[in-house]
Amino acid sequence: MSQLKNKVIPLVIIFFNMIIMGMVMESAYFIEGFRHTEIMAFALLPVLLTLGFLGMLKGENLYYRIGFFLLGAVSAYFLYHAVKTIDLMQIPSDIAVINATIMDGLSIQFIDFLNVLKVMMLTGAVILSLTLYIFPYNMVILDMGLLLFLWIVDYYGNTYEYARFFVPVWAFSLLFYRTTLVDQEAKVLKVNRNRRLVEAVVLTLIITIGSAFIDVEAKGIYSDRLFNYFNGQVVPQGSITGSSIRDPFGIAMTGYNDSETLLGGDITISEDEVMRAFGEEPIYLRGTVRTEYLGDRWARDVIEYEPNGNLSPEKTAYYERLTVNEDLRRIEIRPIVEMTSNLFSGIYTKEVAFSNNLALLFYNDERSTYTSNKTVINNYDITYFREDLIEDHIRRLPKNVHASDFYMKYSPYLQIHSTLTPRTVDLVNSLVDDSMRNYEKAEVLTNYLRENYSYTLTPGALPENTDFVDYFLFEVQEGYCVYFGTALTVMLRIAGVPTRYVEGFKMSEEVVDGEYIIRNSDAHAWTEVLIDEENDIWQIFDATGTPRELIYGEEPEEENPEGEEGVETPSETPETEVPQEEEGTDTPGQSLEEQKVERTRRNVILLIIGLLSLVAASRAAYKKMKRQRMINSGSLKPYFREMLKLFSFIYYRKEPGETYLEMAARIKDEEIRTQMETLVSEVYKEEFSGEPGEFTQRQEFYEDVYGIVKDYRGPIFAFMKKHFL
């Protein structure tokens, strides 16, 4: 009956392990309407059937065996009917529905995943129950297979909290298995099994707490390659429209008022961290582009995104010519919070790519914006051209001569709403004239706004039936980036310059551990101005700073720093009460490529350390198993050879012409000498009479001699000899 008791806990562990697997799948695939009780039966019934079968074989009396037989019979009955509910022919269709749902960025319904989950729960529970005698190893392999799949498709980032649940299950099952099922030492030496079980629980808690400090953000080395193949083969791709984006970015996500509802108003911005960026320099991260101004808000544009798109070959070649084939810059975006389906990018981005992710990537060429079919929670890489080199070229271009299709092509970027007031038009006309180039007009109007308007987060609400730009320019005359960005965009349109209003983040100089920290207070709005009409090249103009710069202590640079993204920042700052810039800001000490090389080197080192640790652990386990088999062996000869080896470590060896009894007589410690003489006598008896020798204190004698070795040669020498050498 004790053998049966030892198998109840493993069966319970198997059941809980399968439930955790179901929870991981629920989290990874965002399954809605998940019914745990419905899949629980497929994990429980195989376990109960196994328990009934084992109890029927090992029950201590007839009544126990009859009871376990009934348990097994009832479990078999319900399991049979549960299996009949699985529609195997429907599974391919279910998988197709799941793939289509993933592509559309929608939540998967439990009913679509039900057959797959039933098969997974049933198969896993049956395999683990049938391999009960080695269950912890098979269970770890099964769980790791699931986690490896999720890691490959980059769902691991969503499921690591559930994955941590596997750690105590693995630890306890392995420790329990080792200390109660196969550790024969417990029988030989009368070791307290309850104490062993308590030790297993304590060690499990230690391992579980330690696992909380493991970095779970590391990505698979080959996961991007596997994903590219898997995604292209399994998930169908099509275009996506702006209206179907799951979580389109808006500056309201960071604490601002919603620019699609009503511009302006008092705001409070937090310093919460939203992203980290790993790159060579801070840049403007474009999130969303607006073109249609409605007088008191910006409309959301419905535009078409194509799958797996990037910068056109023609524009790529043009940028390469302007940058004289300089090396591309790279930056890796690492989201901290779930925010948006849009992917942030620089204004002169060549391409954006997920490191590894099952989400799809879509691109709009007209506005150079990227989005996904689902909320982005995974790291992605931005490759972009050097903005300062492109800016140096386009600022020297002559005055634009409009092509015949200019107004047709750029009419959305010249749109002006009917609420625009005559005094706004008069103000613009008094500042610029038609003889100026687009760049010059943008420079003049940017300077005007910076020099004549103040920065505040509490400008008050916009009155009803009032044009936002007119109210800012002539009434309140203070505001934040939404005010400055909207005003500059509209004023340039009045001057005949195509513009677009952009919301995103302006990266600050804050660096921690080589990563730029991006907070809600870095959220920003600015204007992009068409400078090169012939080649459709735009440039950022920014009339103000971010809350972090102007409220929390980082004042923006007065001039465009070298390497800054294509931004024209006038030479003077507005008269606002802002703190001076804090000096001594950290900058990354390594480029992105150097950091990636360093990270790869570190991963290789950790892999080598892990492999060496695995080899060492395997060697130690083998040595212990061999030692235990020797101690429990029916023959004394293997044990005697091991003891001779131990004595040799303290320089007690059989001399030429000397018998083993004579060697034992030379031992100075009386107790050790007596035990060794007894052992030699019993070995002689076994060798020459054929009768098995008897030496009942094998473990105690071994530990006593090992203690002498440790005292004489040192604990490190003794430990290495005992466990590894």
N, C-alpha and C positions, 0 to 999 in steps of 0.2 A: 504493500500500500504506500510505503514511503516513496517508491519510484513513481507512482502515480501522482503523488503530491508535488514532486519535483517538476512535473510536466504541466501542472495547472497554470503556474505563473507564466511559463513561456507561451502558452496558448492565449492567456490574457494579453500579454505583450503583443502577440501577433494581431489580435483584434484591434487594439489601440493603434498599432502601426498602420493598419489599413484605413482606419478612420482618419488618421493624419494625412495619408495620401489623398483621400477624398477632399479634405480641407485645402490641401495645396492646390489641387486642380481647380477647386472653386475660386480660390484667390487668383491663380495665374490667368484664368480665362474669363474672369469677371462674370461668372455664371449667375444669372438672376433666378430667383425662385427656387434656390437649392433646397431639396428635401433630404435632410440627413437620414431620417428614419427609413426612407425607401432604399437607400443603398447600404444602410447598416446591416440589413438582413444578409446581404451577400458577403459581408465580412464575418458575421457572427455564426451563420449556419455551418460552414465548413469547420470552424473551430469546435462547435458543439458536437458535430459528427465525429471528429477526431477524438474528442474527450470521451464520448460514449464508447467508441471502439477500444480505446486504451483501458477504460474502466472495466469493460467487459472482460478483457484479458487479464488485468492485474488486480481486480477487486479482491479484498481480503476474505470475503465470504460470498455465499450464493446470493444473499439479498443485495449486496452492493453490485454484484454483476448483473442481476436482473434490472436494478435501477438504471445502471449505465446503459444497458441494452435498450431500455425504453427511451432514454434520452437520445441515443443514437438513432433509433428508429423514427422518433418524432422529428428529429433534425433532418434525417434523410427524406422524409415525406415532404416537409416544407421546402427543403432545398430543391427537390425535384420540381415542385410547382413553381418555385421562384425562377429556376432555369428556363422553364417553359415560357416565361414572360419576356425573355430576351429574343429580340427579332434580329438575328444575324444578317438577314438579307437587307435590313434597313440601314445597317451601319455605314455602308458606302455613301448612301444618300445623306445620312446625318453628317458625315465628315464634309461632304460638299456644302451643306448648309452652314456648318461651322466656319469653313474657309470663306464663304461669301460674307458671312456676318462679320468676320474679322476684317475683311477688306473694306467693308462699309463703315467700320469703326463703331459698330453697335454692340450692345451687350448680348451675350449668348444666353439663350433660354435653357433652363434645366432639362426640359423635355427633349431638346436636340442632342444633349450630351448623355441622356439617361442610359441608352444601350451601351455606349462606350464605357461609362462608369461601372455599369453592372458587370461587364466582362472583365474590366480591370480589377474590381474588388474580388470577384469570384476567383479569377485565375491566381491573383496574388495570395489570397487566403488559402487556397488549395495547395499551391506549391509550398508555402511556408509550413503548413500543417503536415504535409507528407514528408517533409525533410526536417522534422522536429529535432532529430538528434544533432543536426548541425544548423539549427534554425538561425542563430544570430548572424552567421556568415552569409547565408542566403538572403536574409532580411536586409542586411547592409547592402549587398549587391543589388537587390531589387530597388531599394530606396535610392541608391546612388544612380542607378539607371534612369529613374524618373528625374532626379535633380540634374543629371547630365543633359537630358533632353531639354529641360527648361532653361538650362544655362546656355545651350547652343542657340536656342531661339530667343534668348535674352529675356525670358520671363522670370529669371531667377531674382532680378531686382525686386519684383512684386511679391515674391513668395518667401523671402529669406526669413521673415518672422515665423512662418509656419515651418520652414526647413529647420529652424533651430529646435523645434519640437522633436525632430528625429534624433538629436544628439543625446538627450537623456534616455531615449528608448534604446539606442545602440549601446550606450555605455552600460546601462543596467543589464541588458540582455547578455552582453558579452561577459560582464563580471559574474552575473548569476550563473551562467552556463559554466564558466571556469571553476567556480567555487562550489557548485552543488551537483553538477551532472557528470563531469569527467574528472574531477579532482579526487583521485583515489586516496590521496594523502589524508583526506578527512576521515576515511574509514580506518586507515592503518594507525594513525596517531590519536584517534579519538578527539579530533578537533571539533569545537562547538560550531555546528552548522548555523545556528541562529546568529552567533557573533559574525560569522562570515557574511551572512545576509545583510546584517547591519552595516558591515564594512562596505559591501557593494553599494548600498543606498547612499552612504556618506560620500564615497568616491564618485558616484553618479552626480550628486549635488555639486561637488567641486568641479567636475567636467562641464556640467551645464552652466554654472556661473561663469566659468572661464570662456565658454563659447560665446558669451554675450559681448566679448571684446574682440571677436574675430572680425576683420574687415571683409564685408560681404559685397563690396562694390567692384572687386576685381573681375574683369571680363575674361572669357575664354580666349586662349591664344589663337585658335583657328575658327572661332565661332563666326566671325564675319564672313569667311569664305564658305563655311557650311551653310550659313543663312542665305547668302546670295544664291547658291544652288537650290536650296530647299524652297526659298521663297519664289524663285522663278519657275520651279517645276510644279509646285503645289497650289499656290495662291494665284488665282486669275487677277489680271490687272486691267484697269480702265481709268478713264479720267474722273475728276471730282470737281464739283463746283463750290464756289465760296459759301453758298447757302447750306451745303451739306457737311461743312467742316464741323467736327464734333465740338471743339472748344476753341473758337477763333480768338486770337489774342486781342485784348483791349486794355488800355492803360487803367481802366477801372479795376482790373484784377489786382492792382498794386496799391489801391487806396484812393485813387483819383475818382472823380465823378465820371459817369459813362458818357463818352463823347458822342455815342450814337443816340443818346436820349436827350441830354441837355448839357451844353458846354458851360464850364465855369462853376463857381460856387466855392464855398470854403471846404478845405480838405485837411485831413490829418494823415501823414505818411509815417509808417513804422520803419524801423531799421531791421526788420526780419530778413534773413538771408533766403534768397530764392534760387540762386544758381552759383556755380563756380566756373571759372574759365581758366583754361590751361594754355597759355600762349606767350607770344613775345611782347605784346603791347596791348594797351587798352584801346578798344575801338567802339564805334556806335553799332549796336546790335539791332537791326531792323526787325520789327515784329509784324506790323500790319501797315498797309498803305491805304490812305483815303484820298478820294478825288472829288467827290460830290459834296459841296458845301451847301447847307440848307438854311443858313442864316442864324440858327441857334444850335446846330449840331452837325456832325458829319455822318453821312449815310454809309451803310455797309455796302460795298460794291460786290455784285455777284460776278465773279470772274472764273474762268476755266483753268484748272490745273491739270497738267499732263503727268503721267507716271514716270518716275525715274528721270526727270528732265534736269538739265543744268544749262549753264551759259552756252549760247550758240557758238558754233565754230568760228563764224565771222567775227563776232565781238571778242571771242577769246584771242584770235589772231591779232586783232587791233590792240587789245590790252598788252599782249606780249610785245608788240612793236613799241608801244609807248614806254613800257618798263624795261626795254632793252634786254629782254629775256632774263631779268633778275629772278632770283629764286622766289617762289611763291611763299607767302606767309600762311601759317596754319594756327588754328586755335580750336581747342576742344571744349565744348559746352557740356557741363555736368549738372543737370537739373537736381535741385534739392527738394522741391515740392512739385506736385502735380498741378500744372497751371493751364497749358494750352496745347492745341494741336499744331500750331504754327512753329516752325523752326526758325530761330533767330539767325541772322547772317549779316555780313558787312555789305556795303553798297557796291563794292567791286568783287563780289564773290564769284569764284570760278565753279565751285561745286560744294555741295553739302552731302555728307554720307553718314548713315548710322554706323556706329562701331559694330553692333550686331543687334538685330531687333526684328521681330515678326511684323511690325508695323510697316506700312508702305510709305514711300516718299513721293511727293508730287511737287511740280514746279510750274510757276507762271512766268513766261519769258518776258512779257511786257513790263512787269513790275519787279522782276527778279526776286520773287518771294517764294518761300518754300512752306509746305504744310505736310502733315501726315493724316492718315485716316483715323487716328486715335490720339488720345492725349499722350504727349511725349513725356516719358519718364526715364528714358535711357540716354546715355551719352551720345553725342554726335560730333563730327569733325567738320570744320569750315576751312576751305582752302581759298585764299583770296590774293588779289594783286596788290602791290604796294600803292597805297592811295596817294602818297606824296608825289610820286613820279607821274601819275596820271593827272593830278591836280596841276603840277607845274606846266604840263603841256596845254591843258584845256584853258587855263587862265590867260594864255597868250594868243588864243584864237581870235581872228578878226570878227567884226560884227556879222551876225548871222544874216544870211540871205535866205528868206523862206522859200522852200521848195513848193511846187504846185500843190502837193498833197499835205502841206504843213497843217492847215487848219482841220482837215479831215482826220489826220493822224493824231493830232494833239488836242483836239477840241475838249475831251474830258478834263484835261489839265489846264484849260483856260476858262472853265465854267465859273460863272459868277451868279449869285442868287439875287432875286428881285428885291430882297430886303436891303441891299447895299445902298448906302446914302450918298448924296452928291458931295457932302463934305469929305467923305473918305476918298472919293475919286479925286477931288481937288487937291487933297493933301498929297496923294501919290504923284499927281502931275506936277506939283510944285517941287518935288524932290528929284524926279528923274525925267528924262526926255528920250525921244525915239533915237537920238544919235548914239546913245549908250549901248554897249554890248550887254548881253544877259548877265554876264559875270559882274559888270560894273553896277548894273541896277540892283542886283542882289546884295552887293557889298554896301551900297549907299543905304538901302532900306534896312539892312541888318544893323548897320551903325546907328541909324536913326532910332530904332527901337531900343537898342541897348543904352543909348545916351539919354533918352527922354522918358523912360518908363521904369518903374520900380518892381522889384520881385517881392511877392508875398504869397502865402498860402491861404490867406483869408480876405479875398477881394469882395466877398459878398455874392449874393445870388444875382443872376441875370434877370432883369425885369421882363415881364411878358411883352410880346410883340416888339421886341427890340433886337436889332441886328448885333450879334456878338462882337464883331470887329469894330463897328462904330462905337459901341458901348465901351470897349477897352481903350480905343484911341482917344476918345473925347470926354468920357465921363469918369470912369474909375481910374484909368491910367496906371494901374498896377495889376499884377497877376502872376501866374506861374507859367510853366512851359507851354501848356495848352493855349494860353492867351497869346504868347509871343509867336508860337509856331503857326497858329491859325491866322493871326494877323499878317505875318510875313508871307504866308502862302497866298492869301487873298490879295494883298497889296501888289505882289509881283504879277498876279494874273491881270490886275487892272492895268499894269504896265506892259501887258502883252507877252509876259514870260510864262511858259508852261511850268507848273509847279505841282507838287504832291505833298500831302501832309502825312507824316510818318510817326508812328508810336512804337517805342521799344525801350531799350536800355542804353544808357551811356556808361560804359565801364569806368569805374574809378581806379585810383592808383593803389587801393588797399590790397595787399598781398599777404597771404598766410600759407606757409608751407609750399611756396612756389605757385599758388593758385590765386587768381584774382577773385575777390569776393564781390558778388553782385547782390544788392539788397533792393527792397522795395523803394528805398530812397534814391536809387539810381534809375528808376523808371523815368522816361523822358519823352518829349514830343519835339519834333523839329521839322524843317522844310527841306525838300530836295528840289533842286532847280535844274532845268534842262540847260546845259551850257553848250554842248556840241550837238546841234540839231542833225547834222549830216550823219553822225555815227551813233546818235541816241545815247549820249553820255551825260549823266546827271552828277550833281555834286551837292553835298550837304552844306546847308547854311543854318547856323544855330544862333539865335538872338539872346539866349539866356542859358542858365545852368540848371542843374538838378537840385532837388531839395538837399541832398547830401553836400553838394558844393556850396550852396548859398545859405543853407539853414544850419547844417550840422558841422560845418567847419572846413570843407575842402573847396576853396574858391577855384573856379575854372581858370585855365591858362589864358592869358591875354592874347597870346599869339599862337598860331598853329604850330605845335611842336613837331619836330621831324619825325616822320613815320606815322603821324596821326592820320586817321582816315580822312578822306577828302572833305574836309570841313573848313570853311572860311570863318574865322573868329576875329572880329574887328579888334583894333588896338586899344580901345577904351572900354571900360566897364561901367555899368549904370551906377548911379548914386544910390546904393542900397546899403543898409546897415548889415554887413556880413562880416564874419570873422576872417582873419587872415589865414592863408593856406598854411597848414601844418607841414613843416619841412621834415626831411628824413624818412619819407615814405619808402617802404621797401619796394624793390623791383625784382622780378624773377631773375635768378642767377643763371638760368640755362634756357636755351631755346627749346621749342616744342620737340624737335627731333632729338636734341640731347637728353631731354627729360624722358622721352620714350625709350631711348637706348638705355638710359640709366634704369628705367623701370623694368625693361626686359632683362637687363643684367641681374637686377635684384630678384626677379622672378626665377631666373635660372639658378641663382644661388639658393633660393628658398626651395626650389625643386630638388636640387642636389642634397640639401640638408634633409628634406623630407624623405628622399630615397634612402639616404644613409641611416636615418632614424628608423625607417621601416626594416632595413636589413638588420640593424642592431637589435630591434625588437624581435624580429623573427629568430635571430641567432639566440637571443636570451631565452625565448620561449622553447626553442629546440633543446637548449642545454638543460633547462629545468625539466622538460619532459623526459629527456634521457636520464637525468639524475634520479627522477622519481621512479622511472621504470627499473633502474638499477637497484634502488632501495627496496622496491616491492618484488624484485625478481625472486624466483624460487631457488636460484643458485647464488652462492656467496661470491663466486669468482668475479663477476663484473664489479661488484661493490668493493671487493678487495683491491682490484686494480686501481679503482678511483682513489681509495685511501692511500695506496702507495704513491700515487701522483701528488696527493695533498702533502704527505710527509716529505716528498722530495723538495717542495717549496721551502721547507725549513731545514733542508740539507740532511735529512735522514734518508739514506739510501742503503740498499743491500750491497755490502762490499763483496769483492771477489772472494770466493771460498767461504762466505758467510751464509748461514741459513736465515730464513725469515724470523724464526724465533730468537736467534742471536741478535738480529737487527732490532727486534722489539725490545730486547733486554737492555739495549743502550739508551732507551728513552728515559729521560730524567724524571719527568712527571709521573708519579706513582700511579695515579688513576688512569692516565692515558696509557701507560705501559701495561697495566693489567688488562685493560680492554683490548689493546692491540694483540697481546699474547693470546687472549681468548679467541679473537678473530682468526689469528693464524692457525690455532689448533683446530678450529672448526673448518677452515679451508683445507687443511691437511686431511681431516676426516672425510670431507666430501671428495677430495682428489683421490685418496688411496682406498677408501672403503666403498665408495659409490653411494653412501648414504648422504642425504642433504644435510648441510651444516646449519646450525641454529645460532643466530646472533640477533636478538630481539631489539637491541638498542641501536639500530643502524642510523636512524636520523639524528639521535642525540649525539652519538659518537662523531658523526660527520660534522655537526655544528660545533662541537667542542674543538676538534682539530682545525676547522676553518677559523675559529676564533683565535687560535694560537698563530695561524698564518697571518691573520689580519694584524695582530699585535706585533709580530716579528718583522713582516715585510711591508706593512702599511695597508690602510684600508683601500686605497686605489688599486694597488697590485692585487689584493685579495678579491676585490669586486670584479676586476677585469678577468681574472683567472676563473672565477666561479661562473660568470654569466656570459662571457664572450670568447675566451681563448681556450 
